[in-house]
Amino acid sequence: MRQVVVSCLVACAVSVHAGQSADQEPTFEVASVKPNTTGSPGGSFVMPPGRFSATNLPLKVLITNAYQLSFFQVVGGPDWVSTDRFDVAAKAPDGSLPEQTRAMVRTLLKDRFKLVVHRETRDTPIYALVSARADEQ
């Protein structure tokens, strides 16, 4: 089976930047990204119309949501991508659709975390879970 895998390289830089980028990628009107140091194990994100909010989530979870991937499809990056947690609050332009909001999250990850994504297709093993035949028990 062939799976699409996203390799990521993340620089450890969080900066404050909002608005349209030079190449006109979709961006939030305003966004805040802060490290979450509460030590709580849980996290959540919501995308009500015109907003994106993530609380206490690792960067890897934000990447899987922004690119609509399964967790195993994201490979690479430093260890902190899976361990350090962040809070994100952002406002999208009025009338933004969910896919446009995801595109804005991708731009945010690129701007704030210096995320570089490489898409590739890999052959991966697959397994089939089947019932044992009655005469083999």
ZAMARDREN-353165 format. One record per residue: residue in one letter; z, x, y of N, C-alpha, C, O in turn. Coordinates in Angstrom, 2 decimals, decimal comma, m for minus. Layout:
N
NODE   aa       nup     neast    nnorth      caup    caeast   canorth       cup     ceast    cnorth       oup     oeast    onorth
NODE    a         Z         X         Y         Z         X         Y         Z         X         Y         Z         X         Y
...
! end
This chain:
137
NODE   aa       nup     neast    nnorth      caup    caeast   canorth       cup     ceast    cnorth       oup     oeast    onorth
NODE    m      0,00      0,84     m1,17      0,00      0,00      0,00      0,00      0,89      1,23      0,66      1,93      1,25
NODE    r     m0,72      0,49      2,24     m0,79      1,25      3,48      0,08      0,55      4,52      0,02     m0,67      4,68
NODE    q      0,88      1,33      5,20      1,77      0,80      6,21      1,48      1,49      7,54      1,17      2,68      7,57
NODE    v      1,57      0,75      8,61      1,46      1,35      9,93      2,83      1,93     10,27      3,84      1,24     10,20
NODE    v      2,84      3,19     10,63      4,07      3,87     10,96      3,96      4,37     12,39      2,92      4,90     12,80
NODE    v      5,02      4,21     13,15      5,05      4,70     14,52      5,97      5,90     14,56      7,16      5,80     14,27
NODE    s      5,42      7,04     14,93      6,24      8,22     15,15      6,63      8,22     16,61      5,82      7,89     17,48
NODE    c      7,83      8,59     16,88      8,25      8,59     18,27      8,90      9,92     18,63      9,58     10,54     17,81
NODE    l      8,68     10,30     19,83      9,31     11,47     20,40     10,00     11,01     21,67      9,36     10,43     22,56
NODE    v     11,27     11,26     21,76     12,03     10,76     22,90     12,71     11,93     23,59     13,43     12,70     22,95
NODE    a     12,49     12,04     24,88     13,20     13,04     25,67     14,50     12,41     26,15     14,56     11,20     26,38
NODE    c     15,52     13,19     26,29     16,83     12,66     26,69     16,90     12,59     28,21     17,55     13,41     28,86
NODE    a     16,22     11,58     28,76     16,24     11,41     30,20     16,29      9,93     30,52     15,44      9,17     30,06
NODE    v     17,25      9,53     31,29     17,35      8,16     31,75     17,33      8,22     33,27     18,22      8,81     33,89
NODE    s     16,31      7,61     33,86     16,20      7,64     35,31     16,03      6,22     35,83     15,80      5,29     35,06
NODE    v     16,15      6,06     37,13     15,98      4,75     37,73     14,60      4,68     38,35     14,27      5,46     39,25
NODE    h     13,78      3,74     37,86     12,42      3,58     38,35     11,99      2,15     38,07     12,17      1,66     36,96
NODE    a     11,42      1,48     39,04     10,92      0,13     38,83      9,63     m0,03     39,62      9,33      0,77     40,51
NODE    g      8,88     m1,07     39,29      7,64     m1,36     39,99      6,45     m0,97     39,16      6,60     m0,54     38,02
NODE    q      5,25     m1,11     39,73      4,01     m0,80     39,04      3,81      0,70     38,95      4,04      1,43     39,92
NODE    s      3,37      1,17     37,78      3,04      2,58     37,63      1,60      2,79     38,09      0,87      1,83     38,34
NODE    a      1,21      4,04     38,19     m0,12      4,37     38,72     m1,24      3,78     37,89     m2,27      3,40     38,44
NODE    d     m1,08      3,70     36,58     m2,14      3,17     35,73     m1,98      1,67     35,48     m2,59      1,13     34,55
NODE    q     m1,18      1,00     36,28     m1,02     m0,44     36,28     m0,52     m1,01     34,96     m0,93     m2,10     34,56
NODE    e      0,36     m0,29     34,28      1,00     m0,86     33,10      1,95     m1,95     33,57      2,51     m1,84     34,67
NODE    p      2,15     m2,99     32,76      3,05     m4,06     33,20      4,49     m3,55     33,31      4,98     m2,86     32,42
NODE    t      5,15     m3,90     34,39      6,52     m3,45     34,61      7,40     m4,60     35,05      6,93     m5,61     35,58
NODE    f      8,69     m4,43     34,83      9,66     m5,40     35,31      9,80     m5,26     36,82      9,56     m4,19     37,38
NODE    e     10,18     m6,35     37,47     10,44     m6,30     38,90     11,63     m5,39     39,18     11,61     m4,60     40,12
NODE    v     12,66     m5,50     38,35     13,85     m4,66     38,46     14,43     m4,51     37,07     14,39     m5,45     36,26
NODE    a     14,96     m3,31     36,78     15,53     m3,08     35,46     16,69     m2,09     35,56     16,69     m1,18     36,39
NODE    s     17,66     m2,29     34,70     18,82     m1,41     34,62     18,98     m0,97     33,16     18,97     m1,79     32,25
NODE    v     19,11      0,34     32,96     19,36      0,90     31,63     20,61      1,76     31,74     20,65      2,71     32,52
NODE    k     21,62      1,41     30,95     22,88      2,15     31,01     23,36      2,46     29,59     23,21      1,63     28,70
NODE    p     23,93      3,64     29,39     24,55      3,91     28,08     25,72      2,96     27,86     26,47      2,66     28,80
NODE    n     25,88      2,49     26,64     27,01      1,65     26,29     28,00      2,50     25,52     27,68      3,01     24,45
NODE    t     29,19      2,66     26,05     30,19      3,53     25,44     31,40      2,75     24,93     32,48      3,31     24,77
NODE    t     31,23      1,45     24,67     32,36      0,63     24,23     32,80      0,97     22,82     33,96      0,76     22,47
NODE    g     31,89      1,49     22,00     32,23      1,79     20,62     32,17      0,57     19,71     32,48      0,68     18,53
NODE    s     31,78     m0,57     20,23     31,65     m1,79     19,43     30,48     m1,64     18,46     29,47     m1,04     18,80
NODE    p     30,62     m2,19     17,24     29,55     m2,04     16,26     28,37     m2,99     16,46     27,26     m2,65     16,07
NODE    g     28,57     m4,14     17,06     27,50     m5,13     17,17     26,68     m4,98     18,43     27,08     m4,29     19,37
NODE    g     25,54     m5,63     18,44     24,68     m5,63     19,61     23,79     m6,85     19,58     23,71     m7,54     18,56
NODE    s     23,11     m7,12     20,68     22,22     m8,28     20,73     21,16     m8,08     21,80     21,30     m7,25     22,70
NODE    f     20,09     m8,87     21,67     19,12     m8,92     22,74     18,58    m10,33     22,83     18,52    m11,06     21,84
NODE    v     18,18    m10,71     24,04     17,60    m12,02     24,28     16,43    m11,86     25,25     16,42    m10,97     26,09
NODE    m     15,45    m12,75     25,09     14,29    m12,75     25,97     14,04    m14,16     26,50     13,04    m14,79     26,15
NODE    p     14,96    m14,67     27,33     14,66    m15,97     27,94     13,49    m15,79     28,91     13,21    m14,66     29,32
NODE    p     12,80    m16,86     29,28     11,66    m16,72     30,19     12,02    m15,92     31,44     12,98    m16,23     32,15
NODE    g     11,23    m14,89     31,70     11,42    m14,10     32,90     12,49    m13,04     32,85     12,77    m12,39     33,85
NODE    r     13,11    m12,86     31,68     14,20    m11,88     31,57     14,14    m11,15     30,24     13,55    m11,62     29,27
NODE    f     14,79     m9,98     30,23     15,04     m9,24     28,99     16,44     m8,68     29,10     16,79     m8,04     30,10
NODE    s     17,24     m8,91     28,08     18,60     m8,42     28,09     18,94     m7,87     26,71     18,77     m8,56     25,71
NODE    a     19,42     m6,64     26,66     19,87     m6,02     25,42     21,25     m5,45     25,68     21,49     m4,80     26,70
NODE    t     22,16     m5,69     24,75     23,53     m5,22     24,90     23,93     m4,42     23,67     23,85     m4,91     22,54
NODE    n     24,37     m3,19     23,90     24,93     m2,34     22,86     23,96     m2,10     21,70     24,33     m2,22     20,54
NODE    l     22,72     m1,77     22,03     21,71     m1,54     21,00     21,23     m0,10     20,99     21,07      0,51     22,05
NODE    p     20,99      0,46     19,80     20,38      1,79     19,72     18,92      1,73     20,19     18,28      0,68     20,12
NODE    l     18,42      2,83     20,66     17,04      2,90     21,13     16,07      2,51     20,03     15,04      1,88     20,31
NODE    k     16,36      2,87     18,80     15,46      2,55     17,68     15,27      1,03     17,54     14,17      0,58     17,21
NODE    v     16,31      0,26     17,78     16,20     m1,19     17,71     15,32     m1,70     18,86     14,51     m2,61     18,66
NODE    l     15,48     m1,13     20,03     14,63     m1,52     21,16     13,17     m1,21     20,88     12,28     m1,99     21,24
NODE    i     12,91     m0,08     20,24     11,53      0,30     19,89     10,95     m0,68     18,88      9,83     m1,15     19,05
NODE    t     11,71     m1,00     17,83     11,19     m1,91     16,81     10,88     m3,28     17,40      9,90     m3,92     17,02
NODE    n     11,71     m3,74     18,34     11,44     m5,02     18,98     10,22     m4,96     19,89      9,37     m5,84     19,85
NODE    a     10,13     m3,92     20,70      9,04     m3,80     21,67      7,68     m3,69     20,99      6,68     m4,20     21,50
NODE    y      7,64     m3,03     19,84      6,37     m2,83     19,14      6,22     m3,77     17,94      5,24     m3,67     17,20
NODE    q      7,17     m4,69     17,74      7,17     m5,65     16,65      6,95     m4,95     15,30      6,01     m5,25     14,57
NODE    l      7,85     m4,03     14,99      7,79     m3,25     13,77      9,02     m3,50     12,92     10,02     m4,03     13,40
NODE    s      8,93     m3,12     11,66     10,11     m3,08     10,80     10,81     m1,76     11,06     10,19     m0,79     11,50
NODE    f     12,10     m1,73     10,78     12,91     m0,55     11,07     12,35      0,71     10,39     12,33      1,78     11,00
NODE    f     11,89      0,59      9,14     11,40      1,76      8,40     10,08      2,30      8,94      9,68      3,41      8,60
NODE    q      9,41      1,53      9,78      8,12      1,97     10,31      8,25      2,92     11,49      7,26      3,49     11,94
NODE    v      9,44      3,10     12,00      9,67      4,03     13,11     10,25      5,31     12,52     11,34      5,30     11,94
NODE    v      9,51      6,41     12,67      9,96      7,70     12,14      9,96      8,72     13,27      9,23      8,58     14,26
NODE    g     10,79      9,74     13,12     10,84     10,81     14,10     11,84     10,54     15,20     12,56      9,54     15,18
NODE    g     11,86     11,45     16,14     12,79     11,35     17,25     14,11     12,03     16,92     14,41     12,28     15,75
NODE    p     14,89     12,32     17,93     16,20     12,95     17,70     17,17     11,96     17,05     16,95     10,75     17,07
NODE    d     18,24     12,49     16,48     19,23     11,66     15,78     19,84     10,59     16,68     20,15      9,49     16,21
NODE    w     20,02     10,89     17,96     20,69      9,95     18,85     19,90      8,66     19,05     20,45      7,67     19,53
NODE    v     18,61      8,64     18,70     17,80      7,44     18,83     18,39      6,30     17,98     18,29      5,13     18,35
NODE    s     19,02      6,66     16,87     19,62      5,65     15,99     21,11      5,44     16,22     21,69      4,48     15,71
NODE    t     21,74      6,32     16,98     23,19      6,24     17,12     23,66      5,86     18,51     24,55      5,02     18,64
NODE    d     23,11      6,45     19,55     23,53      6,14     20,92     23,09      4,73     21,28     21,99      4,30     20,93
NODE    r     23,95      4,01     21,97     23,67      2,61     22,29     23,51      2,41     23,79     24,08      3,14     24,61
NODE    f     22,70      1,40     24,14     22,36      1,16     25,53     22,43     m0,32     25,87     22,30     m1,18     25,01
NODE    d     22,64     m0,58     27,15     22,55     m1,92     27,72     21,33     m1,94     28,64     21,16     m1,06     29,48
NODE    v     20,50     m2,95     28,48     19,31     m3,10     29,32     19,32     m4,50     29,91     19,52     m5,48     29,20
NODE    a     19,10     m4,58     31,20     18,95     m5,87     31,89     17,73     m5,74     32,78     17,63     m4,83     33,60
NODE    a     16,78     m6,67     32,61     15,54     m6,57     33,37     15,02     m7,96     33,73     15,22     m8,93     33,00
NODE    k     14,36     m8,03     34,88     13,75     m9,27     35,34     12,25     m9,09     35,39     11,73     m8,19     36,04
NODE    a     11,56     m9,98     34,67     10,09     m9,98     34,65      9,57    m10,87     35,78     10,29    m11,72     36,28
NODE    p      8,32    m10,67     36,16      7,74    m11,57     37,16      7,74    m13,01     36,64      7,66    m13,23     35,43
NODE    d      7,83    m13,98     37,54      7,83    m15,39     37,15      6,58    m15,70     36,33      5,48    m15,22     36,63
NODE    g      6,76    m16,51     35,30      5,64    m16,94     34,47      5,23    m15,95     33,39      4,20    m16,14     32,75
NODE    s      6,01    m14,89     33,19      5,66    m13,90     32,17      5,85    m14,49     30,78      6,85    m15,16     30,50
NODE    l      4,90    m14,23     29,92      4,95    m14,68     28,53      5,71    m13,65     27,69      5,84    m12,50     28,10
NODE    p      6,20    m14,06     26,51      6,95    m13,11     25,66      6,18    m11,82     25,36      6,78    m10,74     25,38
NODE    e      4,88    m11,89     25,08      4,13    m10,67     24,78      4,02     m9,78     26,02      4,03     m8,56     25,90
NODE    q      3,92    m10,38     27,20      3,91     m9,60     28,43      5,26     m8,93     28,64      5,33     m7,79     29,10
NODE    t      6,33     m9,62     28,30      7,67     m9,04     28,43      7,82     m7,86     27,48      8,39     m6,84     27,85
NODE    r      7,30     m7,99     26,24      7,34     m6,86     25,30      6,56     m5,67     25,83      6,99     m4,53     25,68
NODE    a      5,43     m5,94     26,46      4,65     m4,84     27,06      5,45     m4,17     28,18      5,38     m2,95     28,35
NODE    m      6,21     m4,96     28,93      7,05     m4,40     29,99      8,18     m3,55     29,39      8,55     m2,52     29,94
NODE    v      8,72     m3,99     28,24      9,75     m3,20     27,56      9,15     m1,87     27,10      9,80     m0,83     27,22
NODE    r      7,91     m1,90     26,58      7,25     m0,65     26,16      7,10      0,30     27,35      7,33      1,51     27,22
NODE    t      6,70     m0,23     28,50      6,58      0,59     29,70      7,94      1,13     30,12      8,05      2,30     30,50
NODE    l      8,97      0,30     30,04     10,32      0,73     30,38     10,78      1,87     29,48     11,35      2,85     29,97
NODE    l     10,53      1,77     28,18     10,91      2,83     27,24     10,16      4,13     27,55     10,72      5,22     27,46
NODE    k      8,91      3,99     27,92      8,10      5,16     28,28      8,63      5,81     29,55      8,74      7,04     29,62
NODE    d      8,96      5,01     30,55      9,43      5,54     31,84     10,85      6,10     31,77     11,10      7,20     32,25
NODE    r     11,76      5,35     31,18     13,18      5,73     31,22     13,57      6,74     30,15     14,41      7,61     30,40
NODE    f     12,95      6,64     28,97     13,32      7,53     27,87     12,24      8,56     27,55     12,40      9,38     26,64
NODE    k     11,15      8,52     28,30     10,01      9,42     28,06      9,50      9,27     26,63      9,15     10,25     25,97
NODE    l      9,47      8,03     26,15      9,01      7,72     24,80      7,52      7,99     24,67      6,72      7,54     25,49
NODE    v      7,16      8,73     23,64      5,76      8,98     23,30      5,55      8,43     21,91      6,28      8,77     20,98
NODE    v      4,55      7,58     21,75      4,30      6,90     20,47      2,99      7,37     19,89      1,99      7,51     20,60
NODE    h      3,00      7,61     18,61      1,80      7,96     17,86      1,71      7,00     16,69      2,61      6,96     15,85
NODE    r      0,64      6,22     16,62      0,46      5,27     15,52     m0,40      5,92     14,44     m1,40      6,57     14,73
NODE    e      0,01      5,73     13,20     m0,78      6,23     12,09     m0,57      5,32     10,89      0,42      4,58     10,82
NODE    t     m1,49      5,38      9,97     m1,40      4,63      8,73     m1,07      5,60      7,62     m1,71      6,64      7,48
NODE    r     m0,06      5,25      6,83      0,37      6,11      5,73      0,35      5,33      4,43      0,57      4,12      4,42
NODE    d      0,10      6,03      3,34      0,27      5,44      2,02      1,75      5,53      1,69      2,34      6,61      1,76
NODE    t      2,34      4,41      1,33      3,75      4,40      0,98      3,93      3,71     m0,36      3,13      2,85     m0,73
NODE    p      4,96      4,08     m1,09      5,18      3,42     m2,38      5,63      1,97     m2,18      6,32      1,64     m1,22
NODE    i      5,22      1,14     m3,10      5,68     m0,24     m3,09      6,29     m0,54     m4,45      5,94      0,08     m5,45
NODE    y      7,18     m1,48     m4,47      7,86     m1,86     m5,70      7,78     m3,37     m5,86      7,84     m4,12     m4,88
NODE    a      7,64     m3,80     m7,10      7,60     m5,23     m7,38      8,85     m5,59     m8,18      9,13     m4,97     m9,21
NODE    l      9,58     m6,56     m7,71     10,75     m7,05     m8,42     10,29     m8,23     m9,26      9,88     m9,26     m8,73
NODE    v     10,36     m8,08    m10,57      9,89     m9,12    m11,47     11,01     m9,49    m12,45     11,90     m8,69    m12,72
NODE    s     10,94    m10,70    m12,94     11,92    m11,16    m13,93     11,62    m10,52    m15,28     10,46    m10,33    m15,64
NODE    a     12,67    m10,18    m16,01     12,48     m9,65    m17,37     12,03    m10,78    m18,26     12,44    m11,93    m18,09
NODE    r     11,20    m10,44    m19,21     10,76    m11,47    m20,16     11,95    m11,88    m21,02     12,85    m11,08    m21,29
NODE    a     11,95    m13,11    m21,44     13,06    m13,65    m22,22     13,25    m12,89    m23,53     14,39    m12,75    m23,98
NODE    d     12,18    m12,39    m24,16     12,29    m11,69    m25,44     12,74    m10,24    m25,27     12,91     m9,55    m26,27
NODE    e     12,96     m9,75    m24,04     13,40     m8,38    m23,81     14,88     m8,28    m23,47     15,37     m7,19    m23,16
NODE    q     15,60     m9,37    m23,53     17,01     m9,34    m23,14     17,91     m8,98    m24,24     19,12     m8,91    m24,05
! end
